[in-house]
Amino acid sequence: MVQFIQAQNIGLAYLEERFGLQLAEDEVFFTEWFDNLPEITDLEKQYLDRVKLHFLRLVKRPPLSEETVKLVVLSLLLNLAGFYDKPFYLRGEQSIEISAEDEGEVIRGKIDILVIQEQFWLLVIESKRSSFSLLEAVPQALVYMLANPIEDKHTFGLVMNGSHFIFLNLIKQNIPKYALSDEFTLLKRKSELDQVLSVLKNLSQILS
């Protein structure tokens, strides 16, 4: 009998055991989040300052829902990074299923936002409520990225809770491997939102 498991209940140990997922130790595996990043314009910095201002005002009245996080923070970042333009197509919540060979288990879940180009999954974004730890979202995002049917292309991801951001990179091939970026936050005196936007712009240029 097939057992169905919800993606939000999956941990890294399960993915390592069932799918052979490995953390890439080589820094060269994921340089897209820090190497040769595009510049952020003064106008873009002004927009990002307003995003921080709006988020900090809204977070005073918790809880801040996923939908509000996407509306206030994520929407502008995707727009400025070019993910609303050709050749990208933005889709909302999408259902996925993934199963390990001969395990009799199927993982089910829904991706909050999926950026698609020519039917390939390019950027998976899982937004969590502002009070959630990003470490809780990383395994779930990796489940979605493992569901990508393309074996030989990198899939990039972003987990965020409105104030903190972590980028992911995964490639399946024979042995699925992944890597994480440093964690960025807008809560520092000098917000790191400009770095988040710069990474997103870099990914949009690479993937287009």
N, C-alpha and C positions, 0 to 999 in steps of 0.2 A: 504494500500500500504506500502510495506517495505521500510524503509529509511536506506540508507547505509551511514556510518560515517567513515572517515579515522582515524586510531588509533592516528596519530600525532596531531589530533585536540581535543583529549580527555583530560579532566582535572580530578583531584582527586575528585572534588565535583560530577562530573557525575558518576564516578565509585562507590562512596559511595551511591548515590541515586539509581542507576539502579541495582547494584549488591550487595548492603549491605556491601561493603568492609569496614573493620575497621583497624585502626592502633593498633597494639598490644602494650600495655603499659608495660607489664611485660618483664623485661630485659632477663629473662630465655628463652623467645620465640626464641631469635636469639643470641646464644652465639658463633656460629661457626666462627664469624668474629674476635673474640678477645680471646677466651679461648683455651688453649692447642694447640697453633699454632706450626707447625713444624719449625725447624731452617732453615735458609738460609745459604748455603755454601759460602765460600770466592769466589769460581769460579762464582757462581750465582750472587754474588754482583758485580763482575767485568762486567758480561753481562749487569746487570741493569744500571750500571754507563754509559755504552756505549749507552744504550737505551735513557737515559736522555740526553746525549751529542748530539745524532742524532736528537732527538725531538727538542731540543732548537735551533739547527742549522736550521732545516727545518721551524720552526715557525717564523723565521725572514722574510720569504717570504710568507705571507698569501695570500689567505686562504689555510689552511691545510685541505684537503678533508677527508671524512670518510675513503676512501680506503687507503690513506696514513697513517692515524692513525692506521688502522688495520694492515697494513704492517709493520710499524716501531715499534709500541708499543705492540699491542695486540698479534700478532703472536708469538713473543718470550715468552711472559708471559704464553700463553696457552701451548706452547711446554715445558717450564721448569716445569710447574705444572702437566704435564702428561696427558693432555687432547687429545694429538695426539696418545696415546697408548691404547691398549686394557684395559678395555672393552668399551672404548668410541668411538663414531663415530662422526666426525665433519661434519656438513652440512652447506652450505652457506645459502643465503637468502631464507626464507620459507614464504609462504603466510598463513595467519590465518583469520578465521572469528569467531566472538563470538556474541551472542545475549542474551539480558535479557528476562526473561519469560514475554510473553504477552505485550511487549513494542513496537513491530513492528519496532525495530531498529536493525541493524546488523553492528558491527564494523569490518572494514577490515584493515589489515596492513601486513607488511612484517618484519620478524625478520632478523636482519643482520647476526647473527651467532647463530646456535643452536647446542648444544652438546647433543648427544643422546646416551643412553645406553639401549639396548633391547627395543627400541621404546618408552622409557619414556623420557620426557623432563627434563633434569637435570640442565642445566645452560643456561640461556638466556642472550645474550650480545647485547646491543644496543649501537653502537658507534656513537657519534655525532661529527660534525665538531668542531674544537678546540675552536671556538669563542662562542659556544652554552653553556648555563647554564645547568648543570645536572638536575636541577629541572624541566626543560622542558621535559627531557627524562624519568623521573621516572614514570609518568602516562602511557606513551606508553609502557614501559617495563612491567608494571603491567597488562596491557591489554593482552599482549602476554602470561604472566604467568597464567592469569585467563583462557586462552584458553587450558591449559593443561587438558586433559581428566581425569587425575588421581586425585581423590578427597582426598585420605588419605595420600598422600606423600608431603613433602615439596618441593617446587621449588625454586631454588636459582638463583639470577640474578646479573648482573653487568651492570651499566651504566657508560660510560666513554666518555671523549672528548679528550683523549690523555694526558692531564696534570692532570686531576682530576678523581677520581674514587669513586663510592658509590655501596656497595653491598646491595642486597635485599633478603628477605626471605618471601615466601607466602605459605599458606596452605588453601585449599578451604573448605573441610568438610561442615558443615551446614552453618557456617558464615565465609566467606573468611576473613582472617586476614593477615596482612603484617607488616614487620619491616624493618628499614634501618640501615645500619652501619654508623659510622662516615665517613666524607669525607676525602679521602687521596689525597695527591698531590705530584708530583715530583718536584714542583717549590721551595720547601723549601731548605734551605742550606743543610740540611740532608734529602735527598729524602726519601719519604715514599713508593717508589716502592718495597722495600724489604718486607714491611708489606702487600702490595697488593699481591705479589707473595706468601707469606706465607698463606694468606687466601685462595687463589686459590688452593694451594697444599693441604690445609686442606679439602676443599670441594671435591677435586678429591679423596682423601682417604676415606672420608665419603661415597661418592656416588658410589664408586667402591666396 
